[in-house]
Amino acid sequence: MPDLYDDLAADYDWLFDDSVLVSGAAINAPGPARLLRRIDPASTVLDAACGTGVDAAALARRGFTVRAADGNQAMVEAAAARFRREGLEIPLRRCLWADLPSEIDERFDVVLCTGNALVHAAGRDAMIESLMALRRMTRPGGHVVIDSRHWEKIHADHRIVQVRDRVRVRAGRRCAVLYAWEIPARLEEEHISHIVFLHEDGDRIEPHEYQVSFRPFTIGELRERLEAAGLREVDTDYDQAADRYDLIAVAA
């Protein structure tokens, strides 16, 4: 998982609208939003798959006490740059999920594993190990938030090319984003996404392409693995027709 994002980190924020960079991404999905509205605004949050720090920064601006971690050094450096630009004091480190309990002493009211990150814990045993570590990072009564693509829908729809609906403009630069998928015959086989950023340079297009591989799981498999890791589902925004969903769990 870490190496997949070494180069992608430089273009990663182009995946998001400007409004998302300000207000947050996965934390505004229905399930996480319900949880964050319900808990004390002084609660502690660990963003355990922070990427470039979009959600961690948004939560800190809301008043939550936030720590951040990611398994990829380039993503950690991009997040650190964001926190510096915004004057946010968010402790940050590179850390794999399985190592979190030994690397970070603090325990949290909410532990986030968003951005479709858990799919990189390929296979049942690796995913259960990661989920157990996330559970161990919670305080008594704390919540674990898992955000995922709806892999069953992606596989069934079999849409090979997906184009983002708008061109983004920042600091005089224009960029369009598309995904080109390699979708195998079986859901459990490796799915590959070619993420292409089309940067406009005058009358020329400069493409940046990144290949990211995934080992999908069904929502039923995720629920079984949550239970095996000692977690109990308490909320979800799962919708069979939606492209993504979240599961909220507590220690069983």
Secondary structure, 3 states (H helix, E strand, C coil): CHHHHCCHHHCHHHHCCHHHHHHCCHHHCHHHHHHHHHCCCCCEEEECCCCCCHHHHHHHHHCCEEEEEECCHHHHHHHHHHHHHHCCCCCEEECCHHHHHHHCCCCEEEEEECCCCHHHCCCHHHHHHHHHHHHHCEEEEEEEEEEEECHHHHHHHCCCEEECCCCEEECCEEEEEEEEEECCCCCCCCEEEEEEEEEEECCEEEEEEEEEEECCCCHHHHHHHHHHCCEEEEEECCCCCCCEEEEEEEEC
